[in-house]
Amino acid sequence: MEKGKENLMLLIAAVYLLGVILLCIVYSNYKISLLLLPALGLLWYYLLFVKKDGKTLPQLIEPKMTFRQELWKNTLNELATAVALIDGGNKIIWKNKAFIDTFETAGEKIRHIDEIIPSDILKQSNEQCQEIELQNKHFYVKSVALPTNGRGNSRNYRAIFIEDIEDLYDLRLRLKEKEAAVCYFYVDNFDEIMSACPEENRPELLAKIEKTITQWVHNHNGLIRKYDDDKYLVMLNLGDFQKAEQANFNILDALREIKVSQVMTPTLSIGAAYGESTLTESNKLAQNALELCLGRGGDQVVVKAYGKTYFYGGKTKEVERYSRVRARVISHALRGLIEETDMVMVIGHLFLDMDALGAGVGLVSAVKSLNKPGYIILTPEQSPSVDSLMELLLSDEEMKKVFIGEKEALDKITKKTLLVVLDTHRPSLIMSEKVLEKAEKVVVIDHHRRGEKFIDKGLLVYLEPYASSTSEMVTELIQYMGDDIKITPLAATAMLSGIAVDTRNFAFKTGVRTFEAASFLRRAGADPILVYKLFQEEADAVYRRAKVIKRAEEFIEHVVISYYEEEPPNPTLAAAQAANSLIGLKGVYASFVLVPMGDKISVSGRSLGNINVQRILEKLGGGGHMTVAGAQLYGISMEEALEKVKQAVIDYMKEGESS
């Protein structure tokens, strides 16, 4: 205490002496000032640098602040949580024992915090606690700004707290494995295989199917309940369900090994869901997953979990299974909606093709038979692939009046207007999302395998992935609408061209009903020669395609890939035609052709059916059918795009999806 008073008195004396010197300088007494300066210097040196009781004056003046710093430093040092203090440049200026023991076990010093924690995670940890994985362990990371005590410190010191939560993470995993996955099993072709099987063998066949499914479920420690001849409800622990996922649901293969006849085997569709807060929600999602699975053609598994959808299987070729009864019911319902509306508007997808356009023309022709106005919505940037058909249609004065643009459609549409969406079910692919938004009555007619995103406001949805084309589906609907429905020969020709495009002149995805639809159109006046002329090409297009075929590369056995170096006049059609040409080569089972289109690269995939190009191009954000699919890649070079497609094919082959 005496030392404190002594230092205080010396400090006052030094300040007083400094004041006297300044007064002397002001009043020009320089000699006195010079005499006093050495005394002042000695006094300040003593006060600032000579230790009293082991401490200098600045340390004695602030004993409380030093005590607080030491207290916090010792406390943080003994924490089990790793702590590091960093400056504004992420440089570590102090770290506690737990930090050193956790992250510096190899002896290497960590000088900057972003050597172990990524910068983006570090920024997010300023707002909330982040869970991250470091050195194969799991941690919570939190960043806290340190106060500057109002001293204008601009170095932005922060404390980083890193808590080891590995035990908590393991506990969560164990609890998660006890969650339940809800599954719906559906034997796709139950009625067909029972009809094909001799009556005396049916009990044996049914027993084989039930035994295969039940045994698989019991092997995964699950619960199974049959609630219809071809339907089962299954519950599995999440841990066991994930093992089934890792095995790519081999139950699909096991069921296909049961032979009913030389050409028919049973196939299974599974819709599953988990990760919801209640079993009720999981059950609802599992039912939606089964619907999605059936909409994609069946013989596969669709899993919905934590807001994402996963697909497994989809191996077998699509066969004609859609019911004439359903087509008749949909037809009568559609006629009822048309009769109740004030007008019908038809809209297709972006990059319009002959199938969507032909189906639209046919439907509008049928609508006019019911004395209702009908329109087809087109955009100025419609695909050049329909130019030849559009030229034919616009040569007819009556047909010319049915084509309207987006703005005119938005002006005309009312609450009673019926909007029919053709050849797509994905909102992002529709030609005008504004029209879809404004329409209150919507019908969807499509033959593509159902994707995760779907137009959810449809009053009537007719989705049949087994049909060859939308034109075939619309033709069948027109047949069942009634004898009073007539279509013009021009409309019949347009619809026949749509079927011809999607079946590649009746070679692919062609069933009995495809030929029946073509026969109906021929009777209605469709001109096959005119359809043939629509597909005639310019010589330059053929020459360009020949170059693409020449540079084709077989990067995997039976799979080839090629590309256009420059954008052709009609890139989408050019890529599709080149892919068709490549698939016609002997020994080629699947082909992919890439073509530049402005700021993106379009990919066209074709297959003979034993390789699912839809599954491959879905990985790249595209879609389509098992034998015909496409995708578009943005912001990458042609070399990068080629590598992406090759890798997607390689990944597909590794999954064992080819047959």
N, C-alpha and C positions, 0 to 999 in steps of 0.2 A: 504493500500500500504506500509506504514511504517512497519507494522507487518511482511509483506512478506520479506522486506529487512533485518529486524532483524533476522528472522529465517534463512535466507540464510547465513548471516554472522556467526551465531552460528554453522551452519552445516559445513561451511568452517573451522572454528576454531576447531571443533571436528575432522575433517579429518586431519588437520595439526597436532593436538596433538597426534593422532594415529600414524602419520608418525614419529614424534619425538621419541615416545616410541619404535617403531620398530628399528629405527637407534641406539638407546641406547642398545637395546638387541643385535643387530648385533656387536656393538663395546664393548660388555661386561660391559656396565654401568648399571648393574642390580639395583643398589640402586636408581638411578634417575628414572628408569622405574617403580619401585615399588611405588615411591612417586607420580608419575604422573597418575598411573592407577585409583585411586579413583576419581580424577578430571575428567578423561575421562568417567568413568561410570556415574557420576552425570550429565554430559553434555548430554550424549546419552539418559538417562532416561528422561530428561527435553524435549529433542527434540521429542522423540517418544511417550510419554505417557501423558505429561502435556498438557491440552487443552488450546489453544489460540483462543479467540472469539468462543468458543464452539466446536472447531475442533482440532484434533491432526495434527501433521506434515504431515503424509501420505495423509490425506484428503485435506490439504492445497496445497500439491504439485500437485495433479491431480484434480483441481476443474472442468475442462472441461469434463473429463470422467464421473464424478459423475453426472454432469448436463445432459449429454446424456442419461445415464441409467435411471434417474428419468423421463426424457421426454418420452422415449419409453415406460417405464412401465406405466405411466399415460395414454398415448395414447392407448395402447393395452387394458388397463383396462376398457376404456370407449367404446370399439368396441362392436357392436351388435353381431358379430361373436364370438363364443366360442374359446378361445385360451388357450393352455397349453404348458409350456416349460418342456421338459423331458430330462433325461440323457440317457447314453448308455444302461442302464438297464430298460428303459421304466418307470422309477420312475418320478412322477410329482414333479417338484421343484418350480413351480409357475403356477397359473391359474388366469384368469381374472374373472370379475363379471358375464359375460354372461355364462361362463363355469359352475360356481357355481349355477347360477339360473336355468340352463338347466338340469344339471345332478346330482346336490346334493340337490334337493328339499326335499328329505326324511330325510335329516340331516346326512346321512352317508357320510364320507369323502372318496373320490376316490384318492388312493395313487399311483396307477399305471394305465397308459393309457390303457393297454390291459384288464382292468376290464370292459371297455365299448366298445373298438374297437378290434376285433379279430386280432391276430398277422399277419395273411396272408394279410388282408386288409391293415394293417399298412405298410407292406413291399411294397405293390403295390402303396400306396399313395406317396411313395418316388419318383416315376417316373411320375405319373399323378394323377389328381383329381379323386377320387373314390366316386360313389354314393352308400350309404349304408342306412339300416334301423336300427335305434336305438330307443328303448322305443316306438315302434309303430309310429315313425315319420321318415321322410326322410331327410338325410343330405349329403352335399358334404364334403369330408375329404381330406386334403392336408397336407403333411409333408414337412418341409423346414429345411435343415441343417443350423446351425448357425455358423458364422465364429469365429475362435479362436484368431484372431489378431496376428498369428504367434508366440504364446507363448508356443507352444507344448502341448496344452490342448488335452488330448486323451479321454475325457469323452463323446465325440460325442453328444453334446447338439442339440436338435431339437425343432422346434416350430410346434405344431399341430393346424391347423385351421379347425374348424368344423362349417359349415354354414347350418343353417336351411333352407331347400328348400321345406317345406311341401306345401306352397301355389303354388309354381311352379309345384310340382308333381300333385296336384289336377287339376291345369289348363291343364297339359298335358293329364291327364286322360279324362277330359271333351272334349278336342280336338280330342283325339283318338277315343272316342265314336262316333264322327261324320264322321270318316273314312268310306269308303264303302267296303263291302264284296261282291265279285262277285261270283255268284252261277250258276251252270248248273244243271237243273233237267231233268232226263231221266226216262221214264216209261219203265222198263226193258223188260217186256213181253207183250208189247202193241199188237203186231200182233197176238200172241197166244190167248190172252183173247178176242180179237175181233172175231177171228175165232171160239172160243168156245161159244161165245154169239149168241143167235138167232138174225137174221137180224133185226127184228122189235124192239128188245130191245137195239140195239147198240147205238142209239142216247141218250137213258137214261143213259147207262153205261158211255159213253163219258162225258156226263154232270156231272155225279157224280164225276168222276176222276178230271175234271177241277175245279169243285166247291171246292172239298177237298183241292187241291193244292193252288188255288187262295185265299181261305178263310184263310188258314194258313199263307200265305205270307202277306196278308192285316192285320192279327192280329199282325204281327211283323213289321207293318208300312213299308212294302217293296214295290218294284216295280216289276211287272212280265210282261213278254212278251213271247207269244208262237211263236216259229219260225218253228215248224214242228208238225206233229200229236202227237208225243210222247216226244217232247223236249221243254224246257222252259228256258229262261234267267231271272234270278232273281237278284235284287240289294237290299241289306239291309244295314242299318247303323250298324256299328260294335257293338254298345251297344245292339241293338236288336238281332243281330246275336249271340252274346255271351249268351244272355238269351236262345236262341234256343239250343245252345250247352249244357247249364246247364240242359236243359230238355231232353237231349239225342235225339234231333230231333224227337219228337213224331209224326211228319208228316209220318214217316215210318210206325208206327203202325196204324195211321188213314187211310192210303191208303189200308193197308191189311184188314181192316174191310169191304171193299167193296167186296161182294161175286159175282163171275161170275158163278161158278158152285160149286159143293160139294168139289172139289179138287183144284180149281184154284182161286187165288186172284191176283190183280195187285201189283207189287212191284216197289219201287222207288230207283234210284241211284242218289246221289248228289255229285258233285265235287265243292269245294269252295276254295277261296283264299283271303287273305287280308294281309296288312302290307307291301306292295311294294311301291316304290316311285311313280309309275304311275299306272293308271287303266289298261293301255295296258299290263303291266307286270302281274298284278293281274289276268287279263282275261286269259292270256296265262297259268298261273299256275292253274287256275280253270279248264281249259280244260284238262291239264295234270292230275289233281286230278280225274276228271271224268273217264279218261282212266284207271287210276290205280284202281278206284272203280269197274269198269266193269271187269277188269282183275282179281279182287279178288272175283268175283262171283255176284256182284250187291247186291241190297237190303241193302245198307249201305251208309254212308257219309264219304268222305275223305276230310279233310281240310288241306290246306298248308298255313302256317303262320310263318313268320320270320325264314325261313330256316328249319322248322320242319314240320312233317306230323302227323296228328291225325286221328284216325279211330273211327267211331261210327256205331253201328248196326251190320249187318252180322248175323242176327238171323235165317233166314230161311234156310232150307236144299237146297243144290245145286240140280238143276234138269237138265235133258239133254236138252240143248237149242242150242248147237252149230250147225251151218248150214252146210248141205252137200255141198251146193254151195260153201261156203268158203273153205271147205276141198278140193274140186275139183280144185278151183283156186290156192290154196297154192301148191297142188300136181303138177300142170302143171308148176308153177313158179319154184318149187324145181327141177323138171326134167330139165328145161332150164338151171338152174345154174350148175347142175351136168354135163350136156353136154358141157358147156363152160369151165369147169375147167380141170386142168391136173391131179388132184387126190382129193379124199375126205377123210378128217380125222374126226373121230367121237370122242367126248369127253363127259364124264359124270361128276358127282359130286363126291366130297369126300365121303368116306364111301359108296362106290358103292353098289347098290342093284340090284336085278334081273330085275327090270323094266328098269333101265338105260342100263344095259348090254344087255338085250334081245332086246330092241329097237335099240341099236347100231349094234348088230349082224344082225338084219333084214334089217336095212338100208344099211349096207355094202354089204349084199347079193344082194340087189336091184341094188346098184351101179355097181357091177360086171356084172349084166345083161346088163348094158349099156356100157360094155367094158372099164370101168374106174377103176383104182386101188383104193382100199379103205382100210383104216386102223382104228383100234380102239386104242386109247391111254389109257394105264394103268400105274399106279404107283406101285412100289414094295409093298407099304403098303396098297393095296386095301383091302376092307372089307372082313373078312372071311365069311360073309353071302352069298357070291357068289361062295364059294369054290367048292360046288357040281356042279354048272353049269359050272364053269371054267374047272373043271376036265373033264366034258363031251365034252366041246368045244375043248380042247387041245388034245383030243384023235383023232381028225380029222386033218390030215396033212395039208389040204388046209386052214382050219380055223386057225390053229396055226400060219400061216404066217401073218395074219391080225393084230395081237397084237404087238404093239410097245411101247417103253417107251418114257418119256418126251424128253430125249436127242436126240434120233433118230428122233422124230417128229420135233424138232427144226432144225435138220440138213436137213430134207427132205422138209420142208414147203417152198413154193415159193409165189410170188405175185398172182399166179393164183389158188392156193390151196383153196378149200372150206372147212371151219371148221364148223361142225354141233355140236352144244351144245345141249345135251339131258337131260331132267328131272331136269333142274334147269335154272333159269334166273338171279341168283345173282352171280356177279363176284367173291365174296369172297368164294363161295362154289364150284367153278369149280375145277376140278382135277389139272389143271396146268394154272396158270395165265400168265406164260411166253408164252405159246402157244397161248393163247387168245390175248395177246399183239401183238405178231408177225403176226398173221393172219390178212389179209386185207379183206377177204370175210367170213362173219360169218352168220350162220342161227341158230335161237333159236327155239327149239320145246319143250314145257313144258306143264304140266297139273296142276301145283301148282298155288295157288292164288298169284297174283302179289304182290311183296313186294315193299318197297320204293326204294331199290337199284336194278338197272336193267342193263343188258348188253346193252349199248346204241349204239353199232356199228353194229348191225344186219342188213344185207341187207333184210332179210326175218324173220319175227317173227310170230310164230304160237303158241299162248298162249291160252289154253282152260281149265279153271278150272272146267268145267262141265264134262270133259272126265275122265274116270276111271283111266287111266294110260297113260304114254308116249308110251308104246308098242301098246295100242289101237290106238292112234293117228297115229303112224308110219304105222301100218297095214292098216289103212284107206287110208293114202297117197299112199302107194304101190298099192292098188287096183285101184286108179284113175290115176296112172302114165301111164297105158297102158297095153294091153294084152301081150306085148312082155317082160314085167318085170316078172321074175320068182325068187322065193326064194327057198332055199334048205329045205328039211324036218327038218334038224338040226336047221336052223335059225327059222323056224316056231315053233319048240318046245321051243326054247329060248324065243321067243316073247310071247307064250302062258303062259310060267312060269312067265313072267313079269306081265301079266294081272292078273294071279291067285294070285300073291303076293299082289298087290295093292288093289285088290277087296276082299281079304281074301276068296279065292275060290268062287268068284262070289256072295258074300253076301252083300258087301257094295259098294256104288257108282256105281252100275251096271245098265246101261240103255239098251235099245233095241240094240243100236249100239255096245255095248260091246259084246253081244252075236253074232251079225253079224260078228264082227271082229274075234271072236273065231271060228265061222263056217268057215270063209275064211282060217284061219290058219290050221284048221283040214283038209280041202280039200287040202291044200298045203303040208300035210304030218306030221303035228304036232302029237306027241304021248302023249296022256293024262296019260298013265301009267308011262311013263318016267318022266313026270312032277310031278306026285305023288311021285315017288321015290326021286326026288330032294329035297323034303320037309321032308323026313324021318330024325328022330333025334336020337342022341346017348342017351342011358338010363340015363347017368349021368346028361345030360342037363335037362331031364324031372324031375329027383329027385330034382335038384337045384330049378327049377321053382315051384315045389310043396311047397318048404319051403317059397318061396316068397309069394305064394298065401295064405299060412297059417298065415303069419304075416301081411296080409293086414288089413288096418284100414279104417273104414268108418267115416271120420272126418266131412263130411257134408252128409246129406241125399242123397243117390243114387250116391255118389262120393267116390271112394276108392283110397288109396295110399299105396304103398309098396316099398321095396328096396332089392337089393342084398347086403349082408354084405361084400363079397369079389368079386373081378373082375373075372367073368367067362371067359372061353376061347374065346367066341365071344360076347362081352358085348352088342353091339348095337342090334344084332339079339335076344339075350337072353331077353333084356328089352322089345323089341317089342312083342315077343311071350308071355311073362308073362302078358303084358298089354292086349293082345288079350284074354288070358285065363280069366283074371279078368272081362273083359267086357262081357264074356259069362255067368257070374254068375247072377242068378235071382235077379232083383231089382237094378242092377248096371247100371247106365246110362253113367258114365265116369270113366276111370281108369288112374292112373299115376304110372309108375314104374321107380325108379332111380337105376342107376348102376355105380359103380366106374370105371373110364377108365384112368389109369395113374394119371395125375395131374388134371383131371377134373371129373365131374359127368354128365353122360348123362341121360336125361329125355325122356321117351317115353309116349305119351298121346294117349288114344283111347276114342271114344265116339260113341253112337248110333245115334247121330245127333241132339238131343235136347239140348246139351251143346256143345259150340264151343271151342274145345281144341286148335284150332289155335290161337284164340284171347287170350286165357289164356297164352299159351307158348310164344306168341309174346312179352308179358310183360317181359319175361326173356331172350329175345334176340333170340328166336327160330322162328319157323314157320311151315307151312305145309297146311293141309286141315282142314275143319270143324270137320271131324271124325278121322283124323290121323295127328299127329303133333309131333314135337320133339324139344329139346333144349339142350344146353350144358352149364354147370356152372363151372367156373374156380376159383381155389384158395379158396374153402370153404369146410367145413366138411360135412359129410352126414346129420348130425342133422340140420345144417344151411340150406342145400339144401332142406330138407323136409319141413322146416318152410317157405322157400321162395315159394315153389310150393303151399303149403296150403294157404298162404296169397294171391297169385295170383288168386287162385280159389275163395277165399272169396271176393276179390275186384271185380272179374267178376260177382259174384252173386249179389253183392250190386248194380252194374250198371244195373241190370235187364236184362242181356243178355240171360239168359236161357229162354226157352219157355216151 
